[in-house]
Amino acid sequence: LYEKAIQDYLNAHMLERSRATLDTASMVAYLQDNGLPEVLSAKIDTKPANIGESTIRLKTRQPAVSWKTGSTRLFVDTHGVAFQRNYDAAPIVEVTDDTGIQAVDNKVLASDRFLGFIGLAVGRLQSQGFTANKVVLPADTTRQLLVSVEGVSYPIKLSVDRSAGKQAEDAARAIRYMTSKGIVPEYLDVRVSGKAYYR
């Protein structure tokens, strides 16, 4: 699969057929745009494999979240990129869909944007020192999610209509504040900019 895609790229860029002229960034962008979004980077070995042959090593994305839709499992990394082929260990965060929305052909309608938001939210929470371990899509909504975090007994409500990074920052501040005050709410809601609600 990857060898054929790389050959297709080289056939379209004949001047890059040498190790000295190969533009690996351009090649990676080509692979990502042509059905291989799991490719993160590429490196060409400095020594030839055989006469007229080179070895190109591909690095693939590490999944942060997995989501099974019908017979297909989707993954997303902390940069918000969705993909289907995973070569690393399965991520600990799995999406649970409680929306009750009818699927098409037994598959959940999961857009790359929505999956990307989940990956970004998990990554931004991690950068704030909190490890997400579960994501739930609650019933009767397609724009919100509940994120559970290790060491925190209540879920955090997020909205896909607001920046994942800003919601993660608001959540981190609110969690630290409530922990310092001994408050244990039923949930934390950071869907509104600059405010955190809890019940």
N, C-alpha and C positions, 0 to 999 in steps of 0.2 A: 504493500500500500504506500509506504513512505518513499521507497526507492522509485516507484513509478512516478509519484508526484514530483520528486526532485528531478528526475529525468525530464519530465514535462517542462519544469521551470528552466532547466539548462537548454532544452531544445528551443525555447523561446528567447533565451539570453545566451547566444553562442559565445560571446566574448567573455563569459564568466566560467567557462569550462576548465580553467586552470585554478589551482589552489591559490595562486597569487592574486587572481582577479575576481574570485567568487565573492559576491556581496551577500553574506549570510543573513543580514538583517532584512534585505529585500526578499531573499528566498523564504525566510520564516514568515514574512507578511503574506507571501504568495500561498504558502501552505495553509496558513490560517484562513485566508479568504477562499480557499478551495476545498473546504470540507474537513480540515484537520485543525480545528481551533485548540486542541489539546497541546499542540506544539508550542513550547515557550521560547526556546532558543536553539541555535545550532552551532556546532564547532567542527571545523575541519582539521583532521590530523595533519601535522606538518610533514610526516613521512608518508610516501605512497604505500598503498596496500600491496599492489603489484605494479608492473609496468603499465602505465596508462590508467591506473585505478586509484581512487582516493576513498578514504573512510570519513563519512560525515556522521557525527554523533548528535543526536537530537535529545534535548531535555524537554520533558513533558510537564504539564501543570500538576500541582498537588491539589487534590480536591479538599475543600473545606466543608462542603455540604453535599449530601446525596438526596435524590428524590426519585422514587420509582413511579413511573406513569405507564400503566398497562404492563406490557412485557419489556419496556425500555427503562433503563436506569440512567438518569441524568446526573451530572456532577457540576459543581461550580467552585471556582477558587476564590481566594480572598480579594482578588482584584475585580470580581464580578463577571468573570468570563465563564460561560456555560459550555460544556462539552460532554461527549458520550463515552469516549474511550479513556479508561483509567488504568494506569500501570503501577500505581502506588497502593498502599493499604487503604481500605475503605475508610472514609471519614467518620468521625464519631457523631457528627451532627446529621440527623436525618429529618427530612421534612415530613410531617404528618398532616394530611389534608382532611380537614373536617368540614369543608365548605358545603358538601352535599351537592355541588354543582354537577350537572350531567356532563359526562365526557363525550368526546367524539371518537368513534371507533375504539371505545374502551380506553382512551388515553386522556389524561388530564391536560387541559389547555394551559401549559406552562410556557410562558414567553421567555426568551433570553433576558429581556429587561427585568422581569420579575425574579428570575433565578439570580441574575446579576445583583439585584438589590439585596437578596438574602446573603449572598457571598460577601458583599461589601459590609453589611451589618455585622456579620460574624467576625470579619477581619478587623473592623474598627473597634468592636467591643474587646477583641483580643489586644489591640494596641493600647487600650485603656486599662488593661490588667484583668479582664474578665473573660472566662472561657465559656462560650455557649455550648450547650450539650443537647438542645432540642429546639426545633422550630415547629410551631403548630399554626396552620391556617384555620382560623376559627370559623364556625358556622355562619352562614348568611352574609359573608363579605368576601370580596376579591381584592381588596386594597390594603388589608391589614394583616399583621402576623403577631404571634406571641412567641417571645424568645425566652427560653429558660437558661439560666446561667449557673455554673457550679458554685456552690456555697451560698446561693441566694434562694430563699424558699418560695419566692413569688415570681410570676412571669412578668415580662416587660412588653407592653403594647407598642408596636411600631407601625408606621404608615408608609407605603411605597410612594406617597405623594410628597414626602419630605426627605431631605438628604439623610442617607444612612449614617454618615459620619457625624453630623450634628446631633442626631437622635442618640447615637452611641455616647457622645460626650455628655449630653443631658442626663442619660441614664446612669452613667458612671458617677456624676456629681450627686445625683439624687440617691443612689444606692449608698454612697459613702456617708451622706448626710443622715439618712435614715438609720444606718448601722450605728453611727455615733450617738443617735438619740434613742436607740433601742426600739425603733418603730418597725413593726413587721406587718406590712399591708397585704391585702388579698392580691393586688396587682399594682404595677407601676405603669403609668401612661405618659409617654413622651412624644405623642403625635403632634402637639402644638408647639411651635417655635418658642424657645426661651422659657417654657413652663413644664413642670412635671406634676401630674396628678396621681393620687393614689387613693385606694379605698381599703 
